[in-house]
Amino acid sequence: MTGASFFSVYHQNGGKAQPDPVGVITQLLAGVFSILSVDPRRGCLIMFLKRQLSLRRPPVASLFPGFKAESFAFFQDLAQHNNKAWFDQNRARYEEHVTGAFRSLLETLTPFLLNLNPQFEISGKTNGNFSRINRDIRFSKDKSPYKPNYYLYVYDRRYDRGHAGRLYVGLSADCVTVGFSIYDAWRGPKGALQTVFRRRLAKQRELFDKLLADSVRGKRYESYWHRQEGGEWAQHPGLPRRAADWQSLQAWIVRKVHLPNSRAVAESAFANHVERIFKDLYPLYVFTSELGFHLDRGASSLRSMKKMKSSQGNQGNRIY
């Protein structure tokens, strides 16, 4: 367990961030379980300690302030002044209302994320949990130095962030988005979209259709997908309609969109909303990654996925 993850949970004390002892102990236990491969269900004492820690933990969203108007205003102004001089003059705004808001969101979500999957990356590193604001302009016609958005990514720490799917929260001048995404690997070894998702989809289409009905259509999530067509990056709304499209898509996104004038995004309780979305979409994350290896067993797969969905948040039945 890295030093960054050790101190990934904080509480506010007189306006200053201080280590949260409850969060630190929770992180230590999670690290011990991961290193020793200990099943906490087998130890009554460990279960007792974890139960006491959960009882003492402050309510979720006690840290995250929400995305205020200043968060959106930063990107609105950046769109008009996308240059280094302006950014340097407004760096304090960026650190307080963008990166500061995202870091407090991750700290607030950390107990939930580790309960959902203890292998989730929560160290808070740039190019890990957080995107970079700087654009790579070496091979781009657009020489604007800064991106018009910022992201929090949640993914399996045992793999590179771009290897498989991830849960995410994104902020731009126009909206906050929360959802699931998976992209094809652009270079290097093939990613999970090719090696896992396409193969599993061919064998488990009934299960996948059930997940779409329950998690996407049933809860009215927006979806779209991408594919290279004629040398262009084409975007298609909705879900692919043909099996051939599912097998050839190169990116798939499922999300909820929240506008700046939505009162919910500006409140600390928005973290609870993020948790609900992540919980809804976690079965898609499992299906499209190595985590779903048990789904390749055949007829019992639908039953096991239903069990996983009904028991999310219950430590005794997590899949990771």
Backbone hydrogen bonds in HBPLUS format (Angstrom, degrees):
<---DONOR---> <-ACCEPTOR-->    atom                        ^
c    i                          cat <-CA-CA->   ^        H-A-AA   ^      H-
h    n   atom  resd res      DA  || num        DHA   H-A  angle D-A-AA Bond
n    s   type  num  typ     dist DA aas  dist angle  dist       angle   num
A0006-PHE N   A0002-THR O   2.99 MM   4  6.20 146.9  2.10 144.8 155.0     1
A0007-PHE N   A0003-GLY O   3.28 MM   4  6.50 147.3  2.39 144.8 149.8     2
A0008-SER N   A0005-SER O   3.26 MM   3  4.85 149.6  2.36 111.0 105.1     3
A0020-ASP N   A0009-VAL O   3.39 MM  11  6.00 167.3  2.41 137.6 134.0     4
A0011-HIS N   A0018-GLN O   3.04 MM   7  5.63 157.6  2.09 155.1 162.3     5
A0018-GLN N   A0011-HIS O   3.09 MM   7  5.63 164.9  2.11 161.7 166.5     6
A0013-ASN N   A0016-LYS O   2.96 MM   3  5.27 155.3  2.02 143.3 151.4     7
A0016-LYS N   A0013-ASN O   3.13 MM   3  5.27 163.5  2.16 106.6 111.4     8
A0023-GLY N   A0020-ASP O   2.99 MM   3  5.19 111.0  2.48 102.9 119.1     9
A0024-VAL N   A0020-ASP O   2.84 MM   4  6.10 158.6  1.89 160.6 167.9    10
A0025-ILE N   A0021-PRO O   3.00 MM   4  6.13 162.8  2.03 146.6 150.3    11
A0026-THR N   A0022-VAL O   2.98 MM   4  6.20 157.5  2.03 146.4 153.1    12
A0027-GLN N   A0023-GLY O   2.88 MM   4  6.12 155.0  1.95 147.5 154.3    13
A0028-LEU N   A0024-VAL O   2.89 MM   4  6.18 154.6  1.96 147.8 155.0    14
A0029-LEU N   A0025-ILE O   2.92 MM   4  6.21 161.8  1.96 153.3 157.2    15
A0030-ALA N   A0026-THR O   2.95 MM   4  6.20 161.1  1.99 148.7 154.1    16
A0031-GLY N   A0027-GLN O   2.88 MM   4  6.13 152.7  1.95 147.9 155.6    17
A0032-VAL N   A0028-LEU O   2.88 MM   4  6.17 156.3  1.94 151.4 157.8    18
A0033-PHE N   A0029-LEU O   2.90 MM   4  6.16 165.0  1.92 155.9 159.4    19
A0034-SER N   A0030-ALA O   3.01 MM   4  6.18 156.1  2.07 143.1 149.8    20
A0035-ILE N   A0031-GLY O   2.90 MM   4  6.09 164.1  1.93 153.2 156.9    21
A0036-LEU N   A0032-VAL O   2.91 MM   4  5.90 172.0  1.92 156.2 158.9    22
A0037-SER N   A0033-PHE O   2.82 MM   4  5.25 118.7  2.19 132.7 144.5    23
A0038-VAL N   A0033-PHE O   3.20 MM   5  4.81 137.1  2.40 120.2 130.5    24
A0042-ARG N   A0039-ASP O   2.99 MM   3  5.85 164.8  2.02 127.6 131.5    25
A0043-GLY N   A0040-PRO O   3.33 MM   3  5.61 161.8  2.36 107.2 112.3    26
A0047-MET N   A0043-GLY O   2.96 MM   4  6.19 161.3  1.99 151.9 157.4    27
A0048-PHE N   A0044-CYS O   2.87 MM   4  6.09 154.1  1.94 145.8 153.2    28
A0049-LEU N   A0045-LEU O   2.91 MM   4  6.22 160.4  1.94 151.0 155.7    29
A0050-LYS N   A0046-ILE O   2.90 MM   4  6.11 168.7  1.91 155.9 158.7    30
A0051-ARG N   A0047-MET O   2.90 MM   4  6.03 152.8  1.97 146.1 153.8    31
A0052-GLN N   A0048-PHE O   2.96 MM   4  6.23 156.0  2.01 149.7 155.9    32
A0053-LEU N   A0049-LEU O   2.91 MM   4  6.17 156.4  1.96 151.9 158.8    33
A0054-SER N   A0050-LYS O   2.97 MM   4  6.16 156.3  2.02 145.3 151.2    34
A0055-LEU N   A0051-ARG O   3.05 MM   4  6.28 144.8  2.18 141.2 150.7    35
A0056-ARG N   A0052-GLN O   3.09 MM   4  6.32 143.0  2.23 143.1 152.3    36
A0057-ARG N   A0053-LEU O   3.06 MM   4  6.17 127.3  2.35 143.1 156.2    37
A0067-PHE N   A0265-VAL O   2.65 MM 198  5.57 156.3  1.70 158.1 151.9    38
A0071-SER N   A0068-LYS O   3.00 MM   3  5.49 141.0  2.16 110.1 120.2    39
A0073-ALA N   A0069-ALA O   2.89 MM   4  6.08 158.9  1.94 151.3 158.4    40
A0074-PHE N   A0070-GLU O   3.05 MM   4  6.11 146.7  2.17 139.3 145.1    41
A0076-GLN N   A0072-PHE O   3.00 MM   4  6.29 149.9  2.09 149.3 158.9    42
A0077-ASP N   A0073-ALA O   2.90 MM   4  6.07 159.4  1.94 152.4 156.3    43
A0078-LEU N   A0074-PHE O   2.88 MM   4  6.07 150.3  1.96 143.5 153.1    44
A0079-ALA N   A0075-PHE O   3.07 MM   4  6.14 148.5  2.17 138.6 144.7    45
A0080-GLN N   A0077-ASP O   3.01 MM   3  5.28 138.7  2.18 103.7 115.2    46
A0081-HIS N   A0077-ASP O   3.06 MM   4  6.29 128.3  2.34 141.0 155.8    47
A0081-HIS N   A0078-LEU O   3.09 MM   3  4.91 134.3  2.31  94.0 107.0    48
A0083-ASN N   A0081-HIS O   2.87 MM   2  5.72 127.8  2.15 111.3  95.3    49
A0087-PHE N   A0083-ASN O   3.08 MM   4  6.30 164.9  2.11 152.4 157.2    50
A0088-ASP N   A0084-LYS O   2.86 MM   4  6.00 164.2  1.88 156.1 159.4    51
A0089-GLN N   A0085-ALA O   3.18 MM   4  6.39 152.4  2.26 142.7 149.8    52
A0090-ASN N   A0086-TRP O   3.01 MM   4  6.24 132.3  2.24 142.9 156.4    53
A0090-ASN N   A0087-PHE O   3.05 MM   3  5.02 131.4  2.30  95.3 109.0    54
A0093-ARG N   A0090-ASN O   3.13 MM   3  5.39 122.2  2.48 102.9 116.2    55
A0094-TYR N   A0090-ASN O   3.17 MM   4  6.54 159.4  2.21 151.1 156.8    56
A0095-GLU N   A0091-ARG O   2.86 MM   4  6.15 160.9  1.90 156.6 161.2    57
A0096-GLU N   A0092-ALA O   3.02 MM   4  6.13 147.7  2.13 143.2 151.4    58
A0097-HIS N   A0093-ARG O   2.85 MM   4  5.78 167.1  1.86 155.6 159.2    59
A0098-VAL N   A0094-TYR O   3.01 MM   4  5.14 142.1  2.16 129.8 136.8    60
A0099-THR N   A0094-TYR O   3.08 MM   5  6.49 146.6  2.19 154.0 161.9    61
A0100-GLY N   A0095-GLU O   2.82 MM   5  5.46 123.6  2.14 120.7 137.5    62
A0102-PHE N   A0098-VAL O   3.00 MM   4  6.25 162.3  2.04 155.5 160.6    63
A0103-ARG N   A0099-THR O   2.90 MM   4  6.02 159.2  1.95 149.9 155.2    64
A0104-SER N   A0100-GLY O   3.11 MM   4  6.26 159.8  2.15 146.0 151.2    65
A0105-LEU N   A0101-ALA O   2.99 MM   4  6.17 141.9  2.14 138.9 150.0    66
A0106-LEU N   A0102-PHE O   2.97 MM   4  6.27 160.6  2.00 151.6 155.3    67
A0107-GLU N   A0103-ARG O   3.01 MM   4  6.24 162.5  2.04 147.9 152.8    68
A0108-THR N   A0104-SER O   2.98 MM   4  6.09 151.5  2.06 139.7 147.1    69
A0109-LEU N   A0105-LEU O   2.90 MM   4  6.13 151.3  1.99 149.9 158.1    70
A0110-THR N   A0106-LEU O   2.95 MM   4  5.92 130.3  2.21 147.1 158.9    71
A0112-PHE N   A0109-LEU O   3.00 MM   3  5.43 113.6  2.46 115.1 130.7    72
A0113-LEU N   A0109-LEU O   2.92 MM   4  6.06 162.4  1.95 157.9 163.6    73
A0114-LEU N   A0110-THR O   2.97 MM   4  6.11 168.3  1.98 163.2 164.6    74
A0115-ASN N   A0111-PRO O   3.09 MM   4  6.19 143.7  2.22 140.0 149.8    75
A0116-LEU N   A0112-PHE O   2.92 MM   4  6.16 148.9  2.02 147.1 156.0    76
A0117-ASN N   A0113-LEU O   2.83 MM   4  6.06 159.8  1.87 151.8 157.5    77
A0120-PHE N   A0117-ASN O   3.06 MM   3  5.72 164.6  2.08 126.3 127.4    78
A0157-ARG N   A0119-GLN O   2.92 MM  38  5.97 170.0  1.93 165.6 166.6    79
A0121-GLU N   A0155-TYR O   2.85 MM  34  5.83 157.1  1.91 171.4 178.2    80
A0128-GLY N   A0125-LYS O   3.07 MM   3  5.01 143.8  2.20 119.0 119.1    81
A0129-ASN N   A0125-LYS O   2.99 MM   4  5.57 111.7  2.47 135.8 153.5    82
A0130-PHE N   A0125-LYS O   3.11 MM   5  6.20 171.4  2.11 149.5 148.9    83
A0127-ASN N   A0130-PHE O   2.61 MM   3  5.56 149.4  1.70 165.1 169.0    84
A0153-TYR N   A0129-ASN O   2.61 MM  24  4.76 159.8  1.65 142.8 149.5    85
A0131-SER N   A0151-TYR O   3.10 MM  20  5.28 153.4  2.17 142.6 145.1    86
A0147-LYS N   A0133-ILE O   2.73 MM  14  5.30 165.4  1.75 158.7 163.8    87
A0135-ARG N   A0145-PRO O   2.93 MM  10  5.41 169.2  1.94 132.2 134.7    88
A0140-SER N   A0137-ILE O   3.43 MM   3  4.94 169.0  2.44  97.4 100.5    89
A0150-TYR N   A0171-LEU O   2.97 MM  21  5.35 140.8  2.13 145.1 155.5    90
A0171-LEU N   A0150-TYR O   2.88 MM  21  5.35 157.0  1.93 157.5 164.8    91
A0152-LEU N   A0169-VAL O   2.84 MM  17  5.13 156.8  1.90 153.3 160.7    92
A0169-VAL N   A0152-LEU O   2.96 MM  17  5.13 147.2  2.07 141.2 148.6    93
A0154-VAL N   A0167-LEU O   2.79 MM  13  5.07 154.7  1.86 156.3 155.8    94
A0167-LEU N   A0154-VAL O   3.02 MM  13  5.07 154.8  2.08 150.4 151.8    95
A0159-TYR N   A0156-ASP O   3.13 MM   3  5.88 169.2  2.14 123.1 125.7    96
A0163-HIS N   A0160-ASP O   2.99 MM   3  5.29 164.7  2.02 115.5 120.2    97
A0192-ALA N   A0163-HIS O   2.76 MM  29  5.95 164.9  1.78 156.1 161.5    98
A0166-ARG N   A0181-SER O   2.90 MM  15  5.66 148.3  2.00 158.3 168.7    99
A0181-SER N   A0166-ARG O   2.99 MM  15  5.66 156.4  2.05 159.9 167.5   100
A0168-TYR N   A0179-GLY O   2.87 MM  11  5.50 154.8  1.93 149.0 150.7   101
A0179-GLY N   A0168-TYR O   3.03 MM  11  5.50 161.4  2.06 145.4 150.2   102
A0170-GLY N   A0177-THR O   2.75 MM   7  5.02 161.1  1.78 147.3 152.9   103
A0177-THR N   A0170-GLY O   2.85 MM   7  5.02 155.5  1.91 137.8 146.2   104
A0172-SER N   A0175-CYS O   3.03 MM   3  5.58 150.8  2.12 165.5 171.5   105
A0176-VAL N   A0258-HIS O   2.80 MM  82  5.08 155.2  1.86 147.7 156.3   106
A0258-HIS N   A0176-VAL O   2.78 MM  82  5.08 154.8  1.84 155.7 163.5   107
A0178-VAL N   A0256-LYS O   3.06 MM  78  5.43 155.6  2.12 150.1 157.5   108
A0256-LYS N   A0178-VAL O   2.88 MM  78  5.43 147.1  1.99 147.7 157.7   109
A0180-PHE N   A0254-VAL O   2.79 MM  74  5.26 157.7  1.84 157.3 165.2   110
A0254-VAL N   A0180-PHE O   2.90 MM  74  5.26 165.1  1.92 157.5 159.9   111
A0182-ILE N   A0252-TRP O   3.02 MM  70  5.50 145.4  2.14 149.7 159.7   112
A0252-TRP N   A0182-ILE O   2.95 MM  70  5.50 151.4  2.03 154.9 163.3   113
A0184-ASP N   A0250-GLN O   2.85 MM  66  5.02 152.4  1.92 151.7 143.8   114
A0194-GLN N   A0191-GLY O   3.23 MM   3  5.90 134.2  2.45 113.5 121.8   115
A0195-THR N   A0191-GLY O   3.08 MM   4  6.25 179.3  2.08 155.2 155.4   116
A0196-VAL N   A0192-ALA O   2.84 MM   4  4.83 150.9  1.92 125.3 131.4   117
A0197-PHE N   A0192-ALA O   2.86 MM   5  6.19 159.6  1.90 159.6 166.5   118
A0198-ARG N   A0193-LEU O   3.19 MM   5  6.31 151.3  2.27 144.0 150.7   119
A0200-ARG N   A0196-VAL O   2.86 MM   4  5.91 164.1  1.88 158.9 164.3   120
A0201-LEU N   A0197-PHE O   2.82 MM   4  5.88 157.3  1.87 152.5 159.1   121
A0202-ALA N   A0198-ARG O   3.19 MM   4  6.35 151.0  2.28 139.5 145.9   122
A0203-LYS N   A0200-ARG O   3.11 MM   3  5.20 129.4  2.38  97.5 110.7   123
A0204-GLN N   A0200-ARG O   2.75 MM   4  5.76 146.4  1.86 154.9 165.3   124
A0208-PHE N   A0204-GLN O   3.03 MM   4  6.29 162.8  2.06 152.7 157.9   125
A0209-ASP N   A0205-ARG O   2.87 MM   4  6.05 163.2  1.90 154.7 158.3   126
A0210-LYS N   A0206-GLU O   3.09 MM   4  6.29 149.5  2.19 142.0 150.3   127
A0211-LEU N   A0207-LEU O   2.98 MM   4  6.34 151.8  2.06 149.1 156.8   128
A0212-LEU N   A0208-PHE O   2.94 MM   4  6.25 157.9  1.98 152.9 158.8   129
A0213-ALA N   A0209-ASP O   2.96 MM   4  6.16 157.6  2.01 144.7 150.8   130
A0214-ASP N   A0210-LYS O   2.97 MM   4  6.17 157.6  2.03 148.6 154.4   131
A0215-SER N   A0211-LEU O   2.73 MM   4  5.62 165.9  1.75 154.1 158.6   132
A0216-VAL N   A0212-LEU O   3.02 MM   4  4.98 145.2  2.14 120.9 131.3   133
A0217-ARG N   A0212-LEU O   2.86 MM   5  6.16 158.3  1.91 160.4 167.5   134
A0218-GLY N   A0213-ALA O   2.84 MM   5  5.52 133.8  2.06 129.2 143.4   135
A0221-TYR N   A0216-VAL O   2.98 MM   5  5.06 170.2  1.98 147.5 150.3   136
A0220-ARG N   A0217-ARG O   3.20 MM   3  5.00 166.3  2.22 103.5 107.0   137
A0222-GLU N   A0255-ARG O   2.92 MM  33  5.31 148.2  2.02 175.2 165.1   138
A0255-ARG N   A0222-GLU O   2.82 MM  33  5.31 162.4  1.85 153.8 159.5   139
A0238-GLY N   A0223-SER O   2.72 MM  15  4.83 127.5  1.99 158.1 142.5   140
A0224-TYR N   A0253-ILE O   3.10 MM  29  5.56 152.5  2.18 148.7 154.9   141
A0253-ILE N   A0224-TYR O   2.97 MM  29  5.56 168.0  1.98 175.0 174.1   142
A0225-TRP N   A0236-HIS O   2.92 MM  11  5.32 158.2  1.97 150.5 157.6   143
A0236-HIS N   A0225-TRP O   2.76 MM  11  5.32 162.6  1.79 164.4 169.5   144
A0226-HIS N   A0251-ALA O   2.95 MM  25  4.96 156.2  2.01 130.4 135.5   145
A0250-GLN N   A0226-HIS O   2.86 MM  24  5.68 170.9  1.86 150.3 152.7   146
A0227-ARG N   A0234-ALA O   3.03 MM   7  5.45 144.0  2.16 145.5 155.2   147
A0234-ALA N   A0227-ARG O   2.93 MM   7  5.45 151.9  2.01 152.2 149.8   148
A0229-GLU N   A0232-GLU O   2.76 MM   3  5.28 163.9  1.79 156.5 160.0   149
A0232-GLU N   A0229-GLU O   3.08 MM   3  5.28 161.7  2.11 108.7 114.4   150
A0245-ASP N   A0242-ARG O   3.07 MM   3  5.27 129.4  2.33 100.1 112.9   151
A0246-TRP N   A0242-ARG O   3.25 MM   4  6.70 154.9  2.32 149.8 156.0   152
A0247-GLN N   A0243-ALA O   3.09 MM   4  6.37 148.1  2.20 145.1 153.9   153
A0248-SER N   A0245-ASP O   3.20 MM   3  5.12 146.1  2.32  96.2 106.1   154
A0249-LEU N   A0245-ASP O   2.90 MM   4  5.78 128.5  2.17 151.3 158.7   155
A0262-SER N   A0259-LEU O   3.00 MM   3  5.48 163.1  2.03 118.9 122.5   156
A0266-ALA N   A0263-ARG O   3.24 MM   3  5.60 141.6  2.40 106.5 116.5   157
A0267-GLU N   A0264-ALA O   3.18 MM   3  5.46 166.3  2.20 113.0 116.0   158
A0270-PHE N   A0267-GLU O   3.06 MM   3  5.74 164.7  2.08 118.3 122.0   159
A0271-ALA N   A0268-SER O   3.24 MM   3  6.27 169.8  2.25 126.8 127.7   160
A0272-ASN N   A0269-ALA O   2.96 MM   3  5.35 133.3  2.18 107.3 118.7   161
A0273-HIS N   A0270-PHE O   3.02 MM   3  4.96 117.8  2.42  93.6 109.2   162
A0274-VAL N   A0270-PHE O   2.97 MM   4  6.37 151.1  2.06 149.9 157.8   163
A0275-GLU N   A0271-ALA O   3.02 MM   4  6.33 155.8  2.08 145.8 152.0   164
A0276-ARG N   A0272-ASN O   3.07 MM   4  6.41 154.6  2.13 146.1 152.1   165
A0277-ILE N   A0273-HIS O   3.11 MM   4  6.42 158.8  2.16 150.1 155.1   166
A0278-PHE N   A0274-VAL O   2.92 MM   4  6.17 168.8  1.93 158.8 161.8   167
A0279-LYS N   A0275-GLU O   2.91 MM   4  6.08 154.6  1.97 149.5 156.7   168
A0280-ASP N   A0276-ARG O   2.95 MM   4  6.19 152.3  2.03 144.5 152.0   169
A0281-LEU N   A0277-ILE O   3.00 MM   4  6.22 158.2  2.05 154.9 160.0   170
A0282-TYR N   A0278-PHE O   2.91 MM   4  5.78 121.5  2.26 141.1 153.6   171
A0284-LEU N   A0281-LEU O   3.00 MM   3  5.43 129.7  2.26 111.0 123.7   172
A0285-TYR N   A0281-LEU O   3.24 MM   4  6.65 153.5  2.32 148.3 156.1   173
A0285-TYR N   A0282-TYR O   3.02 MM   3  4.89 113.1  2.49  94.6 111.0   174
A0286-VAL N   A0282-TYR O   2.93 MM   4  6.29 156.0  1.99 155.7 161.9   175
A0287-PHE N   A0283-PRO O   2.93 MM   4  6.10 164.0  1.96 146.6 151.0   176
A0288-THR N   A0284-LEU O   3.11 MM   4  6.23 149.9  2.20 147.0 153.4   177
A0289-SER N   A0286-VAL O   3.22 MM   3  5.38 169.7  2.23 112.9 114.7   178
A0292-GLY N   A0289-SER O   3.14 MM   3  5.95 163.0  2.17 120.1 123.8   179
A0293-PHE N   A0290-GLU O   3.14 MM   3  5.60 134.7  2.35 128.5 124.9   180
A0295-LEU N   A0292-GLY O   2.77 MM   3  5.40 156.6  1.82 121.1 129.0   181
A0296-ASP N   A0293-PHE O   3.12 MM   3  5.71 166.5  2.14 116.5 120.8   182
A0297-ARG N   A0294-HIS O   3.41 MM   3  5.84 155.3  2.48 114.7 114.9   183
A0301-SER N   A0298-GLY O   3.04 MM   3  5.73 166.5  2.05 126.2 129.7   184
A0304-SER N   A0300-SER O   2.96 MM   4  6.22 157.3  2.01 153.4 160.2   185
A0305-MET N   A0301-SER O   2.90 MM   4  6.13 157.0  1.95 155.3 161.1   186
A0306-LYS N   A0302-LEU O   3.02 MM   4  6.19 156.8  2.08 145.5 151.8   187
A0307-LYS N   A0303-ARG O   3.00 MM   4  6.26 152.9  2.08 143.8 151.5   188
A0308-MET N   A0304-SER O   2.95 MM   4  6.20 150.7  2.03 141.4 149.3   189
A0309-LYS N   A0305-MET O   2.91 MM   4  6.18 161.3  1.95 152.3 156.4   190
A0310-SER N   A0306-LYS O   2.99 MM   4  6.19 159.4  2.03 149.1 154.4   191
A0311-SER N   A0307-LYS O   3.09 MM   4  6.14 128.6  2.37 138.3 150.8   192
A0311-SER N   A0308-MET O   3.21 MM   3  5.22 137.8  2.40  95.6 107.4   193
A0314-ASN N   A0311-SER O   2.82 MM   3  5.31 155.6  1.88 139.2 142.3   194
A0317-ASN N   A0314-ASN O   3.10 MM   3  5.95 167.2  2.12 128.6 131.6   195
